[in-house]
Amino acid sequence: MADQKLSHFHVLTTPYKTIEGLEIPAHILIPKSIADKPGKYPVLVRFHGGFLVTGAALFSDWLAPWSVNLVLSTPSILVMPDYRLLPEASGLEILTDIQDFWSWLQSPSNGLSSYLSSSPYSGLELDLEKIGSIGDSAGRDVVKAAVASYPMVDLRGKWYAEKDERKKPFGAALVGEEIIQKYEGGKWVVAATPMDRVDLAVGLVQWGKWREVYERDGEGKDGLKLFLEDAMEGRGKGEVGWLFAFHGTGDSAVPWEETRDLVGRWKEKFGGDTVVGVWKEGLEHGFDDSVDEESEEGKWLKDGLARFKKEWLGN
């Protein structure tokens, strides 16, 4: 059962920001094995997927077994934020949420450290010098290392901007355009059971509306970059964390070639020792959910995560 993944943790939930009365939560997962062991622990931040349209941080079906093992074996404190979703929110609003989350995470006075100190686990401290990230976002400069699993990369590309009935994520038939129209102008949504909005997510991609919705508010005045290539442009060697990216070449939801190209650009700009990319022939989106790290077939994942831990923890 999916909830068995969460059974290893004490789960705390608190808002990291409130906007116009809407609380946007972060979920703090504390391994039960360390709950009564005071000390300073590394932090692992996980961002959920779902085309930025659907999904929820605590939807454990999307929490890969290797990520649970990673937290428990370190051990570390897992923090999983929710954020506003497309199309009710814009890309700028989503990135603002993520930026505010990072600020809250590191704040010494009114952030996660303060929240933990008044919780039943007040003996636990965050080692903010050891922050790692997993999921669809590589985080920012505070992140020592990141794992990007089949990420969305080229958000300016045809996949997100042009109508094409041949786009069939997970074999989905063409979604009626009225599905998209139904959500226009709605109230902000912070989390959703994936299947409740998967038709909307697929439809935005198939009808080439995803990019239009994502970039409708522009980038704002505070330098937030909607597109990864723009964010990379202002960075130099030594200004980004180490990256482990993997993707299946049979991915019907997110083009794997974009991740391959990202790894190539990352190597060129930041150095070959700052990134590892793995491509698994013919495998679909989410394939890592069934990968056994201890098997011969899973050696690539075990090795990649071992390097990730070394970069993340500095040992």
C-alpha positions as CSV (number, residue, x, y, z in Angstrom):
1,M,0.0,0.0,0.0
2,A,1.2,3.5,-0.8
3,D,0.8,4.8,2.7
4,Q,3.4,2.3,3.9
5,K,6.0,4.7,2.5
6,L,4.9,7.4,5.0
7,S,4.7,4.9,7.9
8,H,8.4,5.4,8.6
9,F,7.9,9.0,9.4
10,H,6.3,11.5,11.8
11,V,4.5,14.0,9.5
12,L,4.2,17.6,10.5
13,T,2.4,20.2,8.3
14,T,2.6,24.0,8.6
15,P,2.1,26.8,6.1
16,Y,5.3,28.4,4.8
17,K,3.3,31.3,3.4
18,T,-0.2,32.7,3.4
19,I,-1.5,34.8,0.5
20,E,-4.9,36.4,0.4
21,G,-6.0,34.0,3.1
22,L,-4.8,30.9,1.3
23,E,-2.3,28.9,3.4
24,I,0.4,27.1,1.3
25,P,1.8,24.2,3.3
26,A,5.1,22.4,3.7
27,H,5.2,18.9,5.1
28,I,8.1,17.9,7.3
29,L,8.8,14.2,7.5
30,I,10.9,13.1,10.4
31,P,12.1,9.5,10.4
32,K,10.8,7.8,13.5
33,S,14.3,6.4,14.0
34,I,15.6,9.8,14.9
35,A,12.6,11.4,16.6
36,D,14.0,10.9,20.1
37,K,17.7,11.5,19.1
38,P,18.6,15.2,19.5
39,G,21.1,16.5,17.0
40,K,21.7,18.3,13.8
41,Y,20.4,16.6,10.6
42,P,20.8,17.2,6.9
43,V,17.8,18.5,4.9
44,L,16.4,16.9,1.8
45,V,13.8,18.9,-0.1
46,R,11.5,17.2,-2.5
47,F,9.3,18.8,-5.1
48,H,6.4,16.8,-6.6
49,G,5.7,16.5,-10.3
50,G,2.5,16.7,-12.3
51,F,3.3,19.2,-15.1
52,L,2.8,22.0,-12.4
53,V,-0.9,21.3,-13.0
54,T,-1.7,18.4,-10.7
55,G,-0.2,16.5,-7.8
56,A,0.4,17.0,-4.1
57,A,3.4,16.7,-1.9
58,L,1.9,14.0,0.3
59,F,0.6,11.9,-2.6
60,S,2.9,9.0,-1.8
61,D,2.3,7.0,-5.0
62,W,4.6,9.5,-6.6
63,L,7.2,9.1,-3.8
64,A,9.8,6.7,-5.3
65,P,11.0,4.0,-2.9
66,W,14.6,5.1,-3.4
67,S,13.8,8.5,-2.1
68,V,12.4,7.0,1.1
69,N,15.4,4.8,1.5
70,L,17.7,7.8,0.9
71,V,16.1,9.8,3.8
72,L,16.1,6.8,6.2
73,S,19.7,5.7,5.4
74,T,21.2,9.2,5.8
75,P,19.3,9.9,8.1
76,S,17.9,13.3,7.2
77,I,14.8,15.4,7.5
78,L,12.6,15.4,4.4
79,V,10.7,18.6,3.6
80,M,8.1,18.6,0.9
81,P,6.3,21.9,-0.1
82,D,3.1,22.2,-2.0
83,Y,2.7,25.2,-4.3
84,R,0.0,26.8,-6.4
85,L,-0.9,25.0,-9.6
86,L,-1.5,25.9,-13.2
87,P,-3.7,27.1,-14.8
88,E,-5.3,29.0,-11.9
89,A,-1.9,30.3,-11.0
90,S,0.8,31.5,-13.4
91,G,4.4,30.3,-13.7
92,L,5.5,33.5,-11.9
93,E,3.2,32.8,-9.0
94,I,4.5,29.2,-8.7
95,L,8.1,30.4,-8.8
96,T,7.3,33.0,-6.2
97,D,5.9,30.3,-3.9
98,I,9.1,28.2,-4.4
99,Q,11.3,31.3,-3.7
100,D,9.3,32.0,-0.6
101,F,9.6,28.4,0.5
102,W,13.4,28.6,0.3
103,S,13.4,31.8,2.3
104,W,11.2,30.2,5.0
105,L,13.3,27.1,5.1
106,Q,16.5,29.1,5.9
107,S,15.0,31.8,8.1
108,P,16.5,31.7,11.6
109,S,13.6,33.6,13.2
110,N,10.2,32.6,11.6
111,G,11.0,29.6,9.4
112,L,11.3,25.9,9.7
113,S,13.9,26.0,12.5
114,S,11.6,28.1,14.6
115,Y,8.7,25.8,13.9
116,L,10.7,22.7,14.8
117,S,11.9,24.2,18.1
118,S,8.3,24.5,19.3
119,S,7.2,21.1,18.0
120,P,7.4,17.8,19.9
121,Y,10.7,17.3,18.1
122,S,12.4,20.4,19.5
123,G,15.7,18.4,20.0
124,L,16.2,18.1,16.2
125,E,18.1,20.8,14.4
126,L,18.4,21.5,10.7
127,D,21.9,21.4,9.2
128,L,21.3,24.1,6.6
129,E,24.8,23.7,5.3
130,K,23.7,20.3,3.9
131,I,20.6,20.8,1.8
132,G,19.9,18.4,-1.1
133,S,17.0,18.5,-3.5
134,I,15.1,15.8,-5.4
135,G,12.2,16.0,-7.9
136,D,11.4,18.3,-10.8
137,S,13.2,21.3,-9.4
138,A,17.0,21.6,-8.9
139,G,16.5,24.3,-6.3
140,R,18.9,27.2,-6.2
141,D,22.3,28.1,-4.9
142,V,21.7,26.8,-1.4
143,V,21.5,23.3,-2.7
144,K,24.6,21.2,-2.5
145,A,23.3,18.5,-4.8
146,A,20.2,17.6,-6.7
147,V,18.5,14.6,-8.3
148,A,16.3,15.5,-11.3
149,S,14.1,12.6,-12.3
150,Y,12.7,12.9,-15.9
151,P,12.4,16.7,-15.4
152,M,10.6,19.2,-17.6
153,V,13.4,21.2,-19.1
154,D,12.7,23.0,-22.4
155,L,9.6,24.9,-21.4
156,R,9.9,27.2,-24.5
157,G,9.9,24.1,-26.7
158,K,7.2,22.8,-29.1
159,W,6.1,20.1,-26.6
160,Y,4.6,22.8,-24.4
161,A,3.7,25.4,-27.0
162,E,2.3,23.8,-30.1
163,K,-0.9,21.7,-30.7
164,D,-0.1,18.2,-31.8
165,E,-2.6,15.3,-31.6
166,R,0.3,12.9,-31.7
167,K,1.3,13.9,-28.2
168,K,-0.2,11.1,-26.0
169,P,1.2,11.2,-22.5
170,F,0.7,7.7,-21.0
171,G,-1.2,6.8,-24.1
172,A,-4.0,9.3,-23.5
173,A,-6.4,10.2,-26.3
174,L,-6.9,13.8,-27.3
175,V,-8.5,15.7,-24.5
176,G,-11.4,18.0,-25.4
177,E,-10.5,21.7,-25.4
178,E,-13.5,22.4,-23.2
179,I,-11.7,20.7,-20.3
180,I,-9.1,23.5,-20.4
181,Q,-11.7,26.2,-20.7
182,K,-13.5,24.9,-17.6
183,Y,-10.6,25.9,-15.4
184,E,-10.0,29.4,-16.7
185,G,-10.3,32.1,-14.1
186,G,-10.7,29.6,-11.2
187,K,-9.6,30.0,-7.6
188,W,-6.0,29.0,-6.8
189,V,-5.4,25.3,-6.2
190,V,-2.5,24.3,-4.0
191,A,-2.7,20.5,-4.2
192,A,-4.8,17.9,-6.1
193,T,-5.1,14.2,-6.3
194,P,-3.4,13.6,-9.6
195,M,-6.2,11.8,-11.4
196,D,-8.6,14.7,-10.6
197,R,-6.7,16.9,-12.9
198,V,-4.6,14.7,-15.2
199,D,-7.0,15.4,-18.1
200,L,-6.3,19.1,-17.6
201,A,-2.5,18.5,-17.5
202,V,-2.6,16.4,-20.6
203,G,-4.9,18.7,-22.4
204,L,-2.7,21.8,-21.9
205,V,0.2,19.9,-23.4
206,Q,-1.8,18.4,-26.3
207,W,-3.4,21.7,-27.3
208,G,-0.2,23.6,-27.0
209,K,-1.6,25.8,-24.2
210,W,0.8,24.9,-21.4
211,R,3.5,27.5,-22.1
212,E,0.9,30.3,-22.7
213,V,-0.6,29.6,-19.3
214,Y,2.8,29.3,-17.6
215,E,4.3,32.6,-18.9
216,R,1.1,34.7,-18.9
217,D,2.3,37.0,-16.0
218,G,5.9,37.4,-17.3
219,E,8.9,37.1,-15.0
220,G,8.2,39.9,-12.6
221,K,10.5,42.6,-11.3
222,D,12.6,40.7,-8.9
223,G,14.7,38.7,-11.4
224,L,12.8,35.4,-11.2
225,K,13.5,33.4,-14.3
226,L,10.7,31.3,-15.8
227,F,13.0,29.2,-18.0
228,L,15.9,27.1,-16.9
229,E,18.2,28.2,-19.7
230,D,17.8,31.8,-18.6
231,A,18.5,30.9,-15.0
232,M,21.7,29.1,-16.0
233,E,22.9,32.0,-18.1
234,G,23.7,34.1,-15.0
235,R,25.6,31.3,-13.2
236,G,29.2,30.4,-13.4
237,K,31.4,27.5,-12.3
238,G,31.2,26.9,-8.6
239,E,27.8,28.6,-8.4
240,V,25.6,25.6,-8.9
241,G,25.2,22.3,-7.0
242,W,26.1,18.9,-8.4
243,L,23.3,17.3,-10.5
244,F,22.2,13.7,-11.1
245,A,19.7,13.5,-13.9
246,F,18.0,10.4,-15.3
247,H,15.3,9.8,-17.9
248,G,13.7,6.9,-19.8
249,T,13.9,7.1,-23.6
250,G,10.4,5.8,-23.9
251,D,8.9,8.7,-21.8
252,S,5.6,9.7,-23.4
253,A,4.9,12.5,-21.0
254,V,8.2,14.5,-21.0
255,P,10.7,14.4,-23.9
256,W,13.9,12.7,-22.6
257,E,16.0,14.5,-25.2
258,E,15.6,17.7,-23.3
259,T,17.2,16.2,-20.2
260,R,20.1,14.8,-22.4
261,D,20.6,18.3,-23.8
262,L,20.5,19.8,-20.3
263,V,23.2,17.6,-19.1
264,G,25.3,18.5,-22.1
265,R,24.9,22.2,-21.5
266,W,25.5,21.8,-17.8
267,K,28.8,20.0,-18.5
268,E,29.9,22.7,-21.0
269,K,29.0,25.6,-18.7
270,F,29.8,24.3,-15.2
271,G,32.3,21.5,-15.9
272,G,32.1,17.7,-16.6
273,D,32.4,16.8,-12.9
274,T,29.3,18.7,-11.9
275,V,26.7,16.4,-13.5
276,V,25.9,12.8,-14.3
277,G,23.1,11.8,-16.7
278,V,21.6,8.3,-17.2
279,W,19.3,7.3,-20.0
280,K,17.3,4.1,-19.7
281,E,16.4,2.6,-23.1
282,G,12.6,2.4,-23.8
283,L,11.4,3.1,-20.2
284,E,8.4,5.3,-19.4
285,H,7.9,8.2,-17.1
286,G,8.0,7.1,-13.5
287,F,10.0,3.9,-14.3
288,D,12.2,4.3,-11.2
289,D,9.3,3.4,-8.9
290,S,10.1,-0.2,-9.6
291,V,13.9,-0.1,-9.7
292,D,15.7,-2.2,-7.1
293,E,18.9,-0.4,-6.1
294,E,20.5,-3.6,-5.0
295,S,19.9,-5.5,-8.2
296,E,22.3,-5.5,-11.2
297,E,19.8,-3.5,-13.2
298,G,19.6,-0.9,-10.5
299,K,23.3,-0.4,-10.1
300,W,23.2,2.9,-12.0
301,L,20.7,4.3,-9.5
302,K,22.7,3.0,-6.5
303,D,25.9,4.5,-7.9
304,G,24.2,7.8,-8.8
305,L,22.7,8.2,-5.3
306,A,26.0,7.3,-3.6
307,R,27.7,10.2,-5.5
308,F,24.7,12.4,-4.7
309,K,25.1,11.7,-1.0
310,K,28.8,12.5,-1.1
311,E,28.2,15.8,-2.8
312,W,25.2,16.6,-0.5
313,L,26.8,15.7,2.8
314,G,30.3,16.6,1.9
315,N,31.8,13.2,3.0
